[in-house]
Structure formats: C-alpha cells, structure tokens
Amino acid sequence: MSAQGRIKCVVWDLDNTLWDGILLEDERVRLRPEMVEVVRRLDERGILNSIASRNDHDVAMRQLADFGVADYFIYPQISWNDKSHSISAVAKLVNIGLDTIAFVDDQPFELAEVGFALPQVLCVPDAEIGARLATPEFTPRFITDESRLRREMYRSAIERDRAEEEYDGANEAFLSTLDMRMTIAPAAEEDLRRAEELTVRTNQLNSTGVTYSYADLDRYRTSPDHLLLVAGLTDRFGGYGKIGLALVETAGEAWRLKLLLMSCRVMSRGVGNVLLGHILGLARDAGRQLEADLVETGRNRLMLITYRFAGFREVRREGQSVVLRADLDRVPEPPAYLTVEYGARS
C-alpha cells in the first residue's frame, strides 16, 4: 500500500537506464535527457538519488562527471556486487529504511533479484519512472527549504564523516572542533511544513510515531495550553536545518510531553538530550511535574533509552502509551562543545 511521500531515495542503474549504452563496451554512451529530468525533479522534492551499478567505479564516476551530473548522486555504489547488496549499503549510509527506497533498472533480472532479496524496496522498470513521479509515494505533501537543500546537507555530512575518520582523538574532542550551534524556540508559522515533514519522516527517534498535520501543528502553535518547540543545528560544515520537534501540553497539574523527535542525521552529535533538557528546565522553573508519552513502535527503542538516560521512569500505562515521569532534580546541562540559543515564547 502506498503512503504519501514515503520514498526518500531513488537508486539508479546506469547502463541503458541513466544513459543509453554499456560503458565497458563503448565509452561513447549517451545520457538520457528524460532520466536526468526525473533526477532533477526528485532532487527538487527533497528525494535523494544514488546509484547501484555493475561497472568499473572510476570509469563510471568519470563519465558521470563528464556529463555534469555526478553531484546529484549521494553514496554511489559502483562495483561488481549484487544490486541488492549495493542498495543495502545506500540505506545504511543514508540511514533510512529499505521501505523508503525505490530502485530503477532496465533489466527484469536485476529488478527481480532486488525484489527477492529486499522485498521492502519499490522496484521500478526504467520505462515507468517518469510516470511514477505523479504517484503519492513520490509526492511529498510539502516541499520545504530543507527539502530543496537535502542533497547539500548530505554532502556536508559526508565531509563531516571524512573529517571524523581522519581525526586522531576522542569523539568529544572531535565534536568540539565542529563549532556546533543549536537553536531551540517556539515554532513559528513558517516552521510548520518542516515540522509536519519531521513527524512523517522520522521513525527511529520519534517518541510516539504519531504523524501531525500542518493544521494540527498550527492549532498547537497558537494554543495557550501547549508549547510547540523546534530545534535547528549548524556547524562549520554547514546547516542541518530543523532537526528536532517537541509538543508539550501545559494545562494539567503535570506538563505532558506528547511528542519528542530528533532527526536521525544528528543521532551521533549528542544533541538529542539538549532539547529534552530544555523542556525539563522549563517545567522545573514553572513549578510543574513533567510526564512523557512513549509508544513503542518497534523502531524507536532509542527514545526509551533517551528518556531513561534523562532520569524518566515509568509510572503507568494508558492504552498503547507508557507514561514516564521526569526527575526534575537532575536536569542535564548542554555539553560543553555545543552553543545553545533559546528563543522566547511569543
């Protein structure tokens, strides 16, 4: 069953798919302009492009560069491995689920191999990919600033990862070299499209798995009984965009954290606890207890660990939700390598 905007990355074959001809037989291959147009349109929607091709890596990358399209493709997998192996590698490197990947190839055998080994992947014959752009899977509900910049954000991430690999020292010492700056502020109207996108796209670091619409979020943004917070992050390599969202119900005897999520792209940066710590401090300063809803989805165990690490403990269950209560005597401070700027509620 299709879901709106579920495809996050399209993985392309090269020979007789992105271009006409077989590169190793004749280097005078011809780029297919209709396929480049599909790649461009996907990129504008914030859908990543990658490659799974049986080819000589250096020769193929040189050809992509000569055509002027190499920069469109993130983590290209060009080797003699099975296409399913290459697609699995892309999913791991981009840190997305296989069910958010589409694979485009001209060969029925390759499509069948991937379909058998990775049934979660959407396999699309090359002749059909243009028409598929009109289907819900390939159509995000909103195209945000982060959508348009997603490829560049991933390219910045590749540079960060390379710098981290080359750094000879402890992880925290490396993080201190990044000049990371985090902002936490009440959501503005212009944040809502990205906020909805975060609830749709974030699975591993989402406390409830609930998807909120633009209209839902706008009601919470203007409600006197709720606090809707967004977090952003930058470092010396560039911006990560809006990477965190929290929804707090403030009307009861205890504040209720209805949703906490962080983008998986910042999982290793140690910033997840900072947004939670800010909410803990707000509740403490308001003289309220703080409880949090957690719905175990099978993919968000990291959120339970995050809550436990911040001093929450289970107090009861309500339907599918585990209700946790915070220890407000232990509000964590942001790490020393991170500068945090807080916005006031309007």
C-alpha positions, -999 to +999 in steps of 0.1 A: +000+000+000+013+034-010+019+062+015+023+099+006+059+108+001+073+076+015+101+074-010+132+092+004+158+079-021+158+066-056+187+043-065+196+042-102+212+017-125+235+033-152+238+012-184+207+015-206+190+033-177+205+066-169+223+065-202+220+046-234+248+020-240+271-002-219+300+018-207+326-010-206+318-020-242+318+016-256+326+047-236+305+068-261+274+063-240+246+088-244+229+104-214+191+101-215+177+136-210+144+123-198+161+105-170+181+135-160+149+154-158+135+128-134+166+131-113+163+168-112+127+168-103+133+143-075+161+164-062+138+195-061+113+175-040+140+166-014+142+129-026+178+118-028+194+100-057+220+073-056+234+046-078+237+008-078+256-002-109+278-031-120+307-011-135+342+000-131+339+026-103+364+051-116+354+049-152+317+053-143+323+082-119+344+100-146+316+096-171+290+110-146+314+139-140+318+145-178+281+146-181+279+171-153+255+150-132+278+134-106+269+158-078+232+147-079+241+112-066+248+105-029+269+075-018+270+059-053+276+021-052+295+012-083+311-023-081+305-059-092+283-067-062+247-077-064+224-048-068+207-058-035+240-055-017+246-021-031+211-009-022+215-021+014+248-002+016+230+030+004+202+025+030+228+021+058+249+051+047+219+074+043+204+060+075+169+053+061+147+022+059+146+000+029+109+006+026+117+043+017+139+033-013+129+029-050+152+011-074+152+018-112+167-006-137+161-017-173+168-053-166+140-076-153+166-099-138+181-071-117+147-059-106+137-095-097+170-100-077+164-069-056+127-077-052+135-111-039+164-101-016+149-068-004+111-070-007+107-037+011+123-019-018+100-005-045+113-018-078+105+003-109+113-005-146+131+024-162+103+030-187+079+036-158+099+060-136+087+092-153+050+084-148+057+073-112+066+109-102+028+116-102+021+089-077+017+095-039+049+076-030+070+102-049+050+132-039+058+149-006+029+168+009+051+198+013+084+209-003+103+228+024+136+247+024+151+216+040+137+195+011+155+217-015+187+216+004+186+179+015+213+168-010+237+196+001+231+187+037+241+151+030+272+163+011+281+183+042+276+152+062+300+133+040+326+159+047+320+157+084+323+120+084+355+122+065+369+147+089+358+125+118+376+095+103+408+114+099+406+129+134+430+113+158+414+117+192+384+111+214+349+117+199+341+146+223+373+163+213+363+160+176+329+174+183+345+204+200+361+212+166+328+215+148+316+248+163+281+234+167+253+259+174+218+247+183+187+269+184+155+260+204+125+282+200+087+281+199+075+271+164+067+300+140+042+296+112+070+292+087+083+262+106+051+241+103+057+225+069+091+212+081+076+202+114+050+181+097+077+166+075+097+156+105+068+137+120+063+119+087+100+111+080+114+104+115+109+068+128+139+058+150+139+089+172+102+096+174+087+090+209+052+080+197+053+075+159+023+099+156+020+119+125+008+155+129-007+175+100+001+212+093-034+221+106-028+201+138+005+217+144-008+252+138-036+247+164-009+236+189+013+265+180-014+290+188-029+272+218-023+287+253-023+252+267+005+238+245+042+246+237+054+235+203+092+238+201+115+234+171+153+229+172+179+237+145+216+229+142+246+243+123+283+237+124+314+247+104+305+224+075+270+240+071+234+237+083+215+206+093+182+225+091+154+220+116+163+187+133+140+185+164+104+189+174+086+187+208+050+191+218+042+198+254+007+200+269+009+226+298-027+227+311-027+200+337-012+196+371+018+180+354+031+191+320+028+163+294+054+158+267+032+144+239+059+142+213+097+143+211+116+136+180+150+143+166+163+137+130+184+106+127+211+128+109+221+142+143+220+109+163+258+108+168+261+145+177+249+143+213+222+169+208+191+147+215+192+153+252+196+190+248+160+196+236+147+173+263+169+190+290+155+224+279+119+211+285+129+197+319+142+230+329+111+249+317+089+225+337+110+228+368+111+266+366+073+267+362+069+246+393+053+217+375+060+180+372+068+166+337+054+134+322+061+120+288+042+096+265+061+068+248+045+044+223+068+016+213+067+013+175+094-014+171+118+011+156+121+038+183+138+020+212+164+047+212+137+071+225+132+049+256+169+049+262+170+087+258+142+091+284+159+067+308+192+085+304+175+118+313+160+103+345+125+094+335+108+064+350+076+045+341+046+055+363+016+040+345+002+028+311-026+044+292-037+024+263-007+020+240+013+047+258+038+042+285+037+073+307+070+083+321+078+109+348+109+130+350+132+136+379+134+174+379+163+173+404+186+162+376+182+185+346+212+178+323+233+207+311+242+210+274+276+196+265+305+220+266+311+216+228+277+229+219+264+265+219+227+267+225+205+297+218+170+298+232+141+317+217+113+333+239+077+323+236+057+350+218 
